[in-house]
Amino acid sequence: MKDSTSRFSDRVENYIKYRPDYPAQVLEFLKSDCGLTSDSLIADIGSGTGISTRLFLENQNTVYGVEPNAEMRQAAEKFFKDNPHFHSVNATAEQTHLPGDLFDFVSAGQAFHWFDHEQAKFEFQRILKPQGWVVLLWNERKLDTTPFLVAYEKMLLDFATDYQEVNHTQITHADFTQFFAPHPLHTHTLPNSQTFDFEALKGRLLSSSYCPNEGQPGYDSMISRLQEIFAEYQTEGSVLFEYNTTLFYGHLR
């Protein structure tokens, strides 16, 4: 299995183009339920190419994006180079190198499953203000709500090299509960979706680190299967990816 800090290095272009954003309703919810304002200081951990970072920058927040993968971090730095509210940090969730007792929110979008939970918890407690919030964001792809999504999931099980080992759904509700303990865990779910033509669907597939990339064993067979699935289930040249965007949030101090 690839090291978690390097496994997306050859996926950056597809990751930028085809990974889902988080719905704008996330901001509205955090404003009403957690007191988020434009003055809130954000530490976005495992910030990658900046998908979750962008959400907060659009709210005029100052965001420190902490990302250990060089290629993904550089992509975010390029994208946000003209935004004075963005600060890029070459560090990990377990050792962010950020000042203590400073941040109103620690966020992590689609990254918590890569962290050492115990070490990350200590680090988040250190950098957060006493009443600061941790918000773990997830776009959870629906697996069985349509025949297309059922067929796509089966394809991953057949062809993805270490899908079952690294799939973020291996993280359970109990893991989140334990992370926030003794404080209560809160959750909130919002709908999300993407519509893809075939080339975009292919890019979405190849943005996943557990799939063989071009030139690797199994790639051609996987793409052939993807073409078959798309041809069977497309409507007017597109298919629909459905997600639940779930927030796991609470205090650590």
C-alpha contacts under 8 A as a table, 3 or more apart, distances in Angstrom:
res1	aa1	res2	aa2	distance
1	M	162	D	7.16
2	K	6	S	6.94
2	K	7	R	5.39
3	D	6	S	5.56
3	D	7	R	5.95
4	S	7	R	5.54
4	S	114	W	6.36
5	T	8	F	7.53
5	T	68	P	5.97
5	T	69	N	5.23
6	S	9	S	5.45
6	S	69	N	5.84
7	R	10	D	7.48
7	R	209	S	6.05
8	F	11	R	5.05
8	F	12	V	6.50
8	F	69	N	7.71
8	F	72	M	7.58
8	F	207	S	7.99
8	F	208	S	7.88
8	F	209	S	5.77
9	S	12	V	6.17
9	S	69	N	7.02
9	S	70	A	7.64
9	S	71	E	5.62
9	S	72	M	6.88
11	R	14	N	5.67
11	R	15	Y	5.87
11	R	206	L	6.94
11	R	207	S	5.27
11	R	208	S	7.36
11	R	209	S	7.07
12	V	15	Y	4.91
12	V	16	I	6.12
12	V	49	T	7.51
12	V	71	E	6.86
12	V	72	M	6.03
12	V	75	A	7.58
12	V	207	S	7.31
13	E	16	I	5.33
13	E	17	K	6.39
13	E	207	S	7.97
14	N	17	K	5.12
14	N	18	Y	5.72
14	N	19	R	7.59
14	N	203	G	5.34
14	N	204	R	6.62
14	N	206	L	6.61
14	N	207	S	4.99
15	Y	18	Y	5.58
15	Y	19	R	5.33
15	Y	49	T	7.66
15	Y	203	G	7.95
15	Y	204	R	7.34
15	Y	207	S	4.78
15	Y	208	S	7.84
16	I	19	R	6.38
16	I	49	T	6.47
17	K	203	G	7.67
18	Y	200	A	6.67
18	Y	203	G	6.14
18	Y	204	R	4.96
18	Y	207	S	7.19
19	R	204	R	6.31
19	R	207	S	7.15
20	P	139	N	7.46
20	P	193	S	7.59
20	P	194	Q	6.81
21	D	51	I	6.02
21	D	52	S	7.41
22	Y	26	V	7.07
22	Y	51	I	7.57
22	Y	52	S	6.92
22	Y	55	L	7.19
22	Y	139	N	7.39
22	Y	192	N	7.55
22	Y	245	T	7.07
23	P	26	V	5.87
23	P	190	L	7.81
23	P	192	N	6.60
23	P	245	T	7.80
24	A	27	L	5.72
24	A	28	E	7.05
24	A	55	L	7.34
25	Q	28	E	4.99
25	Q	29	F	6.10
25	Q	190	L	7.68
26	V	29	F	5.18
26	V	30	L	6.23
26	V	190	L	7.86
27	L	30	L	5.14
27	L	31	K	6.11
27	L	36	L	7.79
27	L	55	L	7.52
27	L	56	F	7.68
27	L	59	N	7.73
28	E	31	K	5.13
28	E	32	S	6.31
29	F	32	S	5.23
29	F	33	D	5.85
29	F	34	C	7.75
30	L	33	D	5.21
30	L	34	C	4.97
30	L	35	G	6.41
30	L	36	L	5.54
31	K	34	C	5.75
31	K	35	G	4.76
31	K	36	L	4.28
31	K	37	T	6.40
32	S	35	G	5.96
32	S	36	L	7.50
34	C	133	W	7.45
36	L	40	S	6.12
37	T	40	S	5.39
37	T	59	N	7.88
37	T	61	N	7.75
38	S	59	N	5.76
38	S	60	Q	5.26
38	S	61	N	4.93
39	D	60	Q	7.72
39	D	61	N	6.01
39	D	62	T	7.59
40	S	61	N	6.12
40	S	62	T	7.37
40	S	103	F	7.64
40	S	104	D	5.59
40	S	105	F	7.17
41	L	61	N	6.34
41	L	62	T	5.52
41	L	63	V	6.40
41	L	102	L	7.72
41	L	103	F	5.21
41	L	104	D	5.25
41	L	105	F	6.42
42	I	56	F	7.78
42	I	61	N	6.97
42	I	62	T	6.23
42	I	63	V	4.74
42	I	64	Y	6.27
42	I	103	F	5.97
42	I	104	D	6.25
42	I	105	F	4.95
42	I	106	V	5.88
42	I	107	S	7.14
43	A	63	V	5.82
43	A	64	Y	4.86
43	A	65	G	6.21
43	A	66	V	7.23
43	A	103	F	6.63
43	A	105	F	6.32
43	A	106	V	4.77
43	A	107	S	6.20
44	D	47	S	5.49
44	D	52	S	7.45
44	D	53	T	6.38
44	D	63	V	6.68
44	D	64	Y	5.99
44	D	65	G	4.86
44	D	66	V	6.06
44	D	106	V	5.90
44	D	107	S	4.75
44	D	108	A	5.65
44	D	109	G	7.85
45	I	65	G	6.19
45	I	66	V	4.87
45	I	67	E	6.60
45	I	92	T	7.47
45	I	93	A	5.92
45	I	106	V	7.07
45	I	107	S	6.07
45	I	108	A	5.01
45	I	109	G	7.73
45	I	111	A	7.70
46	G	65	G	7.37
46	G	66	V	5.64
46	G	67	E	4.79
46	G	68	P	7.32
46	G	92	T	7.15
46	G	93	A	6.80
46	G	108	A	6.18
46	G	109	G	7.27
46	G	111	A	5.69
46	G	112	F	7.97
47	S	50	G	5.45
47	S	51	I	7.33
47	S	52	S	6.78
47	S	53	T	6.52
47	S	65	G	5.30
47	S	66	V	5.74
47	S	67	E	5.43
47	S	73	R	7.67
47	S	108	A	6.91
47	S	109	G	6.97
47	S	111	A	7.94
48	G	51	I	7.39
48	G	67	E	5.81
48	G	69	N	7.34
48	G	72	M	5.03
48	G	73	R	5.77
48	G	76	A	7.06
49	T	72	M	4.90
49	T	73	R	6.01
49	T	74	Q	7.74
49	T	75	A	5.51
49	T	76	A	4.54
50	G	53	T	4.72
50	G	54	R	5.80
50	G	65	G	7.65
50	G	76	A	5.26
51	I	54	R	5.45
51	I	55	L	6.98
51	I	109	G	7.74
52	S	55	L	5.29
52	S	56	F	7.03
52	S	108	A	7.54
52	S	109	G	5.67
53	T	56	F	5.49
53	T	57	L	6.24
53	T	63	V	6.78
53	T	65	G	6.87
54	R	57	L	4.97
54	R	58	E	6.07
55	L	58	E	5.42
55	L	59	N	6.87
56	F	59	N	5.02
56	F	60	Q	6.66
56	F	61	N	5.55
56	F	62	T	7.81
56	F	63	V	7.15
57	L	60	Q	4.92
57	L	61	N	5.17
57	L	62	T	6.75
57	L	63	V	6.88
57	L	85	H	6.99
57	L	86	F	7.46
58	E	61	N	7.40
60	Q	85	H	7.41
61	N	85	H	6.70
62	T	85	H	4.43
62	T	86	F	6.05
62	T	87	H	7.90
63	V	85	H	6.14
63	V	86	F	5.13
63	V	87	H	6.23
64	Y	86	F	6.11
64	Y	87	H	4.71
64	Y	88	S	5.90
64	Y	89	V	6.76
65	G	86	F	7.26
65	G	87	H	6.10
65	G	88	S	4.98
65	G	89	V	5.84
66	V	88	S	6.33
66	V	89	V	4.70
66	V	90	N	6.02
66	V	91	A	5.65
66	V	92	T	6.48
66	V	93	A	7.41
66	V	96	T	6.69
67	E	70	A	7.65
67	E	72	M	7.58
67	E	73	R	5.76
67	E	88	S	7.72
67	E	89	V	6.35
67	E	90	N	5.51
67	E	91	A	5.69
67	E	92	T	6.20
68	P	73	R	7.19
68	P	90	N	5.29
68	P	91	A	5.04
68	P	92	T	5.56
69	N	72	M	5.58
69	N	73	R	5.98
69	N	90	N	7.91
70	A	73	R	5.11
70	A	74	Q	5.97
70	A	90	N	7.79
71	E	74	Q	5.24
71	E	75	A	6.28
72	M	75	A	5.10
72	M	76	A	6.50
73	R	76	A	5.25
73	R	77	E	6.24
73	R	88	S	7.32
73	R	90	N	7.61
74	Q	77	E	4.89
74	Q	78	K	6.10
75	A	78	K	5.19
75	A	79	F	6.21
76	A	79	F	5.03
76	A	80	F	6.00
77	E	80	F	5.33
77	E	81	K	5.49
77	E	88	S	6.66
78	K	81	K	5.18
79	F	82	D	7.97
80	F	83	N	5.26
80	F	86	F	6.70
81	K	84	P	7.77
81	K	86	F	7.99
83	N	86	F	5.85
84	P	87	H	7.73
89	V	96	T	7.77
91	A	95	Q	6.41
91	A	96	T	5.10
91	A	97	H	6.79
92	T	95	Q	5.23
92	T	96	T	5.27
93	A	96	T	5.65
93	A	115	F	6.40
93	A	116	D	7.96
93	A	120	A	5.42
93	A	123	E	7.30
94	E	115	F	7.26
94	E	116	D	6.87
94	E	119	Q	5.25
94	E	120	A	4.43
94	E	121	K	7.95
94	E	122	F	7.91
94	E	123	E	5.92
95	Q	120	A	7.66
95	Q	123	E	6.55
96	T	123	E	7.38
98	L	127	I	6.66
99	P	102	L	6.36
99	P	127	I	6.01
100	G	103	F	7.91
100	G	126	R	5.22
100	G	127	I	3.95
100	G	128	L	6.68
100	G	129	K	7.94
101	D	126	R	6.15
101	D	127	I	4.77
101	D	128	L	4.85
101	D	129	K	4.45
101	D	130	P	7.10
102	L	127	I	5.80
102	L	128	L	5.65
102	L	129	K	5.43
103	F	106	V	6.95
103	F	127	I	6.09
103	F	128	L	4.66
103	F	129	K	5.57
103	F	132	G	6.72
104	D	128	L	6.19
104	D	129	K	5.91
104	D	131	Q	7.55
104	D	132	G	4.58
104	D	133	W	6.34
105	F	128	L	6.98
105	F	132	G	5.56
105	F	133	W	4.80
105	F	134	V	5.73
105	F	135	V	7.19
106	V	124	F	7.02
106	V	128	L	7.19
106	V	132	G	7.76
106	V	133	W	6.30
106	V	134	V	4.74
106	V	135	V	6.24
107	S	134	V	5.78
107	S	135	V	4.71
107	S	136	L	5.68
107	S	137	L	7.37
108	A	111	A	5.80
108	A	112	F	6.34
108	A	135	V	6.54
108	A	136	L	4.90
108	A	137	L	6.06
109	G	112	F	7.42
109	G	136	L	6.00
109	G	137	L	4.57
109	G	138	W	6.05
110	Q	113	H	7.62
110	Q	136	L	7.57
110	Q	137	L	6.05
110	Q	138	W	5.12
110	Q	139	N	7.05
111	A	114	W	5.71
111	A	115	F	7.25
112	F	115	F	5.40
112	F	117	H	7.88
112	F	136	L	7.02
113	H	168	H	5.90
113	H	171	I	6.58
115	F	120	A	6.53
116	D	119	Q	5.59
116	D	120	A	5.89
117	H	120	A	5.13
117	H	121	K	5.97
117	H	179	F	6.78
118	E	121	K	5.21
118	E	122	F	6.57
118	E	179	F	7.49
119	Q	122	F	5.28
119	Q	123	E	6.33
120	A	123	E	5.00
120	A	124	F	6.02
121	K	124	F	5.14
121	K	125	Q	6.12
121	K	179	F	6.90
121	K	252	L	7.69
122	F	125	Q	5.16
122	F	126	R	6.28
123	E	126	R	5.02
123	E	127	I	6.43
124	F	127	I	5.34
124	F	128	L	5.97
124	F	134	V	7.95
124	F	252	L	7.72
125	Q	128	L	5.47
125	Q	252	L	5.96
125	Q	253	R	6.22
128	L	131	Q	7.67
128	L	132	G	5.40
128	L	133	W	7.59
129	K	132	G	4.88
130	P	253	R	5.45
131	Q	251	H	6.80
131	Q	253	R	6.58
132	G	251	H	6.34
132	G	252	L	7.77
132	G	253	R	7.58
133	W	249	Y	6.95
133	W	250	G	5.59
133	W	251	H	5.02
133	W	252	L	7.37
134	V	249	Y	5.46
134	V	250	G	5.60
134	V	251	H	6.11
134	V	252	L	7.33
135	V	247	L	6.42
135	V	248	F	5.84
135	V	249	Y	4.39
135	V	250	G	6.88
136	L	247	L	5.67
136	L	248	F	5.04
136	L	249	Y	6.10
137	L	245	T	7.09
137	L	246	T	5.93
137	L	247	L	4.81
137	L	248	F	6.55
138	W	244	N	7.83
138	W	245	T	5.45
138	W	246	T	5.18
138	W	247	L	6.50
139	N	192	N	7.73
139	N	243	Y	5.86
139	N	244	N	5.78
139	N	245	T	4.42
139	N	246	T	6.52
140	E	243	Y	5.17
140	E	244	N	5.11
140	E	245	T	6.10
140	E	246	T	7.32
141	R	241	F	7.21
141	R	242	E	6.02
141	R	243	Y	4.40
141	R	244	N	6.61
142	K	145	T	6.46
142	K	149	L	7.02
142	K	241	F	7.72
142	K	242	E	5.68
142	K	243	Y	5.34
142	K	244	N	7.02
143	L	146	T	7.95
143	L	149	L	5.42
143	L	150	V	5.75
143	L	153	E	6.24
144	D	147	P	6.97
144	D	149	L	5.66
144	D	150	V	4.83
145	T	149	L	6.72
145	T	150	V	7.43
146	T	149	L	5.33
146	T	150	V	6.39
147	P	150	V	5.07
147	P	151	A	6.20
147	P	233	Y	7.59
148	F	151	A	5.16
148	F	152	Y	6.12
148	F	229	I	7.06
148	F	230	F	7.90
148	F	233	Y	5.76
148	F	239	V	7.76
149	L	152	Y	4.98
149	L	153	E	6.14
149	L	241	F	7.34
150	V	153	E	5.29
150	V	154	K	6.34
151	A	154	K	5.15
151	A	155	M	6.25
151	A	229	I	6.76
152	Y	155	M	5.09
152	Y	156	L	6.46
152	Y	226	L	7.65
152	Y	229	I	7.28
153	E	156	L	5.15
153	E	157	L	6.40
154	K	157	L	5.07
154	K	158	D	6.20
155	M	158	D	5.03
155	M	159	F	6.03
155	M	160	A	7.75
155	M	222	M	7.38
155	M	225	R	7.18
155	M	226	L	7.60
156	L	159	F	5.28
156	L	160	A	4.94
156	L	163	Y	7.03
156	L	211	C	7.70
157	L	160	A	6.06
157	L	163	Y	6.92
157	L	164	Q	7.49
159	F	211	C	7.13
159	F	212	P	7.83
159	F	218	G	6.68
159	F	222	M	6.03
160	A	163	Y	5.39
160	A	210	Y	5.44
160	A	211	C	4.46
160	A	212	P	6.54
161	T	210	Y	5.50
161	T	211	C	5.86
161	T	212	P	6.62
162	D	165	E	5.31
162	D	166	V	6.36
162	D	210	Y	5.32
162	D	211	C	7.77
163	Y	166	V	5.52
163	Y	167	N	5.41
163	Y	210	Y	5.21
163	Y	211	C	7.55
164	Q	167	N	5.43
164	Q	170	Q	7.98
165	E	170	Q	7.91
166	V	170	Q	7.47
166	V	210	Y	7.47
167	N	170	Q	5.92
168	H	171	I	5.72
169	T	172	T	6.97
171	I	175	D	6.26
171	I	176	F	7.86
172	T	175	D	5.19
172	T	176	F	6.83
173	H	176	F	5.25
173	H	177	T	6.20
174	A	177	T	4.92
174	A	178	Q	6.03
175	D	178	Q	5.19
175	D	179	F	6.18
176	F	179	F	5.03
176	F	180	F	6.43
176	F	185	L	7.17
176	F	248	F	7.37
177	T	180	F	5.47
177	T	181	A	6.05
177	T	184	P	7.29
177	T	185	L	5.66
178	Q	181	A	5.08
178	Q	182	P	7.80
180	F	183	H	5.47
180	F	184	P	6.49
180	F	185	L	6.05
180	F	250	G	6.74
180	F	251	H	6.81
180	F	252	L	5.89
181	A	184	P	6.41
181	A	185	L	7.66
181	A	252	L	7.59
183	H	250	G	7.14
183	H	251	H	6.22
183	H	252	L	6.49
184	P	250	G	6.55
184	P	251	H	7.66
185	L	248	F	6.82
185	L	249	Y	6.11
185	L	250	G	5.53
186	H	247	L	7.92
186	H	248	F	5.81
186	H	249	Y	5.23
186	H	250	G	5.96
187	T	246	T	6.85
187	T	247	L	5.37
187	T	248	F	4.69
187	T	249	Y	6.25
188	H	246	T	5.66
188	H	247	L	5.19
188	H	248	F	6.96
189	T	244	N	6.29
189	T	245	T	5.52
189	T	246	T	4.30
189	T	247	L	6.31
190	L	244	N	5.83
190	L	245	T	5.02
190	L	246	T	6.35
191	P	242	E	7.86
191	P	243	Y	6.25
191	P	244	N	5.03
191	P	245	T	5.98
192	N	242	E	6.20
192	N	243	Y	4.99
192	N	244	N	5.89
192	N	245	T	6.20
193	S	240	L	6.97
193	S	241	F	5.46
193	S	242	E	4.45
193	S	243	Y	5.52
194	Q	240	L	5.91
194	Q	241	F	5.09
194	Q	242	E	6.68
195	T	238	S	6.45
195	T	239	V	5.77
195	T	240	L	4.67
195	T	241	F	6.21
196	F	199	E	7.62
196	F	200	A	5.21
196	F	201	L	5.30
196	F	238	S	5.24
196	F	239	V	5.46
196	F	240	L	6.49
196	F	241	F	7.70
197	D	200	A	5.41
197	D	201	L	6.10
197	D	237	G	5.86
197	D	238	S	4.47
197	D	239	V	6.65
198	F	201	L	4.98
198	F	202	K	6.10
198	F	227	Q	7.58
198	F	230	F	6.78
198	F	237	G	7.66
198	F	238	S	6.99
199	E	202	K	5.06
199	E	203	G	6.21
200	A	203	G	4.91
200	A	204	R	6.09
201	L	204	R	5.01
201	L	205	L	6.23
202	K	205	L	5.10
202	K	206	L	6.22
202	K	223	I	7.56
202	K	226	L	7.55
203	G	206	L	5.07
203	G	207	S	6.12
204	R	207	S	5.20
204	R	208	S	7.22
205	L	208	S	5.80
205	L	211	C	7.28
206	L	209	S	7.34
206	L	211	C	6.34
206	L	212	P	7.68
206	L	213	N	6.54
208	S	211	C	5.88
209	S	212	P	7.90
211	C	219	Y	7.92
212	P	216	Q	5.62
212	P	217	P	6.72
212	P	218	G	6.32
212	P	219	Y	5.26
213	N	216	Q	5.55
213	N	219	Y	6.03
214	E	219	Y	5.88
214	E	220	D	7.76
215	G	219	Y	6.77
216	Q	219	Y	5.75
217	P	220	D	7.81
218	G	221	S	5.45
218	G	222	M	6.09
219	Y	222	M	5.16
219	Y	223	I	6.24
220	D	223	I	5.24
220	D	224	S	6.13
221	S	224	S	5.07
221	S	225	R	6.26
222	M	225	R	5.13
222	M	226	L	6.21
223	I	226	L	4.86
223	I	227	Q	6.18
224	S	227	Q	5.15
224	S	228	E	6.44
225	R	228	E	5.08
225	R	229	I	6.25
226	L	229	I	5.09
226	L	230	F	6.10
227	Q	230	F	5.16
227	Q	231	A	6.07
228	E	231	A	5.20
228	E	232	E	6.24
229	I	232	E	5.25
229	I	233	Y	6.20
230	F	233	Y	5.36
230	F	234	Q	5.41
230	F	238	S	7.95
230	F	239	V	7.24
231	A	234	Q	5.82
233	Y	239	V	6.96
234	Q	237	G	5.57
234	Q	238	S	5.03
234	Q	239	V	5.04
235	T	238	S	5.42
235	T	239	V	6.43
